């Protein structure tokens, strides 16, 4: 994969881009503390499926405006959005507030919709609007199934829940994660 440095404001972001030049892009947002290559195995599988991947090496300090500016710099009009952990929190916000204008689908792991209560009953952001794009939520050891199911009422598009008995989706189940992404990116 090619590594590119993109300046947004006063900060430089490193993204790893790979796959064919195509209209079909996948933006992958890592969890806080993930290594830069966390999505490499997933990206290899996605690129085999003719998808161009854009993986941020770090999500530390990343916000919605910055993520959109990175896509603008790369001249990506539409993308399928993937996130895990804190990257999933941002992905929910991007999909809820950018929706049809920028994203075609959402695949998240380890975090439910911000307006849905977590396992402790805490709501992260009660003002977060519903998502209006096809969404897949991966229920993991970090996101119990019943908490993941609560996100369904905040998805006004097709909702799919996939239970996975793993802690680290990208590391322990890269092939399953790639499959879920491919299913969401296929228009059939």
C-alpha positions as CSV (number, residue, x, y, z in Angstrom):
1,X,0.0,0.0,0.0
2,X,1.1,3.5,-0.7
3,X,1.6,5.8,2.3
4,X,0.5,9.4,1.9
5,X,0.8,12.4,4.2
6,X,-2.1,14.8,4.1
7,X,-2.0,18.2,5.9
8,X,-5.3,19.4,7.4
9,X,-5.0,22.6,9.3
10,X,-1.8,22.5,11.3
11,X,-1.6,18.7,11.5
12,X,-0.3,16.0,9.1
13,X,-2.2,12.7,8.8
14,X,-0.8,9.6,7.3
15,X,-3.1,7.4,5.3
16,X,-2.3,4.0,3.6
17,X,-4.0,3.7,0.2
18,X,-4.2,0.6,-1.9
19,X,-6.2,-1.2,-4.5
20,X,-7.3,-0.4,-8.0
21,X,-8.2,3.1,-9.2
22,X,-12.0,2.8,-8.9
23,X,-15.1,4.6,-7.7
24,X,-15.5,2.1,-4.9
25,X,-13.6,3.4,-1.8
26,X,-13.5,2.1,1.8
27,X,-12.4,4.5,4.5
28,X,-11.1,2.5,7.6
29,X,-10.9,4.3,11.0
30,X,-8.8,2.5,13.6
31,X,-9.3,2.4,17.4
32,X,-7.2,4.5,19.6
33,X,-3.8,2.9,20.2
34,X,-4.1,0.6,17.2
35,X,-0.8,0.0,15.3
36,X,-0.5,1.7,11.9
37,X,-0.9,-1.7,10.1
38,X,-4.1,-2.8,12.0
39,X,-6.1,-3.0,8.8
40,X,-3.5,-4.4,6.4
41,X,-4.9,-7.9,6.2
42,X,-8.4,-6.5,5.7
43,X,-7.2,-4.2,3.0
44,X,-5.5,-7.0,1.1
45,X,-8.7,-8.9,1.0
46,X,-10.7,-5.8,0.0
47,X,-8.3,-4.9,-2.8
48,X,-8.7,-8.4,-4.2
49,X,-12.4,-7.5,-4.4
50,X,-11.6,-4.4,-6.5
51,X,-12.1,-2.0,-3.7
52,X,-9.7,0.9,-3.1
53,X,-8.8,1.2,0.6
54,X,-8.0,4.3,2.6
55,X,-6.8,3.4,6.1
56,X,-5.8,6.1,8.5
57,X,-2.7,5.1,10.5
58,X,-4.1,6.8,13.6
59,X,-7.4,8.2,14.8
60,X,-5.9,10.2,17.7
61,X,-7.4,13.7,17.5
62,X,-9.4,12.9,14.3
63,X,-12.7,14.6,14.0
64,X,-15.5,14.6,11.4
65,X,-14.3,17.8,9.6
66,X,-10.8,16.4,9.4
67,X,-11.9,13.1,8.0
68,X,-14.0,14.8,5.4
69,X,-11.1,17.1,4.5
70,X,-8.9,14.0,4.0
71,X,-11.4,12.5,1.6
72,X,-11.6,15.9,-0.2
73,X,-7.8,16.0,-0.6
74,X,-7.9,12.5,-2.0
75,X,-10.7,13.5,-4.3
76,X,-13.0,10.8,-3.0
77,X,-16.7,11.8,-3.4
78,X,-18.3,8.8,-1.8
79,X,-16.9,6.1,0.5
80,X,-18.0,3.1,2.5
81,X,-17.2,3.8,6.1
82,X,-15.6,1.3,8.5
83,X,-14.6,1.9,12.1
84,X,-13.7,0.0,15.3
85,X,-13.5,1.3,18.9
86,X,-13.0,5.0,18.9
87,X,-12.9,4.9,15.1
88,X,-16.5,3.4,15.2
89,X,-17.6,6.4,17.4
90,X,-16.4,8.8,14.8
91,X,-17.8,6.6,12.0
92,X,-21.3,6.8,13.6
93,X,-21.0,10.6,13.8
94,X,-19.8,10.9,10.2
95,X,-22.6,8.6,8.9
96,X,-25.3,10.4,11.0
97,X,-24.2,13.9,10.0
98,X,-22.9,13.2,6.4
99,X,-25.1,10.3,5.4
100,X,-26.2,10.2,1.8
101,X,-24.0,13.1,0.9
102,X,-20.8,11.3,1.4
103,X,-21.1,7.7,2.6
104,X,-22.7,4.6,1.0
105,X,-22.6,2.2,3.9
106,X,-21.4,1.9,7.5
107,X,-19.7,-1.1,9.2
108,X,-18.8,-0.7,12.9
109,X,-17.4,-2.8,15.6
110,X,-17.0,-2.3,19.4
111,X,-19.3,0.8,19.7
112,X,-23.0,1.2,19.2
113,X,-24.8,4.4,18.0
114,X,-23.9,7.3,20.3
115,X,-27.6,7.9,21.2
116,X,-28.1,4.3,22.3
117,X,-27.1,3.4,25.9
118,X,-23.9,1.4,26.3
119,X,-23.6,-1.7,28.6
120,X,-23.5,0.6,31.7
121,X,-26.6,2.5,30.6
122,X,-24.6,5.6,29.5
123,X,-25.6,7.5,26.4
124,X,-22.5,9.1,24.7
125,X,-24.4,11.7,22.6
126,X,-28.2,11.9,22.9
127,X,-28.2,14.6,20.1
128,X,-26.6,12.3,17.5
129,X,-29.1,11.9,14.6
130,X,-30.1,8.5,13.2
131,X,-28.1,7.0,10.4
132,X,-29.9,6.8,7.1
133,X,-27.5,4.4,5.2
134,X,-27.2,0.6,5.2
135,X,-25.4,-0.3,8.4
136,X,-23.7,-3.4,9.8
137,X,-22.9,-3.6,13.5
138,X,-20.4,-6.3,14.6
139,X,-21.2,-7.4,18.2
140,X,-18.0,-8.4,19.9
141,X,-16.7,-9.1,23.3
142,X,-16.3,-5.3,23.7
143,X,-19.9,-4.7,22.4
144,X,-22.4,-7.2,23.7
145,X,-25.2,-8.2,21.4
146,X,-28.0,-6.6,23.3
147,X,-26.2,-3.3,23.3
148,X,-25.5,-3.6,19.6
149,X,-29.2,-4.4,19.0
150,X,-30.2,-1.1,20.7
151,X,-28.5,0.7,17.8
152,X,-31.0,-0.6,15.4
153,X,-33.6,2.0,16.4
154,X,-31.1,4.7,15.3
155,X,-30.7,3.3,11.8
156,X,-33.2,4.4,9.2
157,X,-31.8,2.1,6.6
158,X,-31.2,-1.6,6.3
159,X,-29.6,-2.9,9.6
160,X,-27.6,-6.0,10.0
161,X,-26.2,-7.4,13.3
162,X,-23.3,-9.8,13.1
163,X,-22.1,-11.5,16.4
164,X,-18.4,-12.3,16.6
165,X,-16.8,-13.9,19.6
166,X,-13.6,-11.8,19.4
167,X,-12.1,-8.8,21.1
168,X,-10.0,-7.5,18.2
169,X,-12.0,-7.7,15.0
170,X,-9.2,-6.5,12.7
171,X,-6.6,-8.9,14.3
172,X,-8.7,-12.0,15.1
173,X,-11.3,-12.0,12.3
174,X,-9.9,-10.0,9.4
175,X,-11.4,-12.3,6.9
176,X,-14.9,-12.0,8.5
177,X,-14.6,-8.2,8.7
178,X,-13.5,-8.0,5.0
179,X,-16.5,-10.2,4.1
180,X,-18.9,-7.9,5.9
181,X,-17.4,-4.9,4.2
182,X,-17.6,-6.5,0.7
183,X,-21.3,-7.4,1.4
184,X,-22.0,-3.7,2.2
185,X,-20.2,-2.4,-0.8
186,X,-21.9,-4.7,-3.3
187,X,-24.9,-3.2,-5.0
188,X,-26.8,-6.4,-5.7
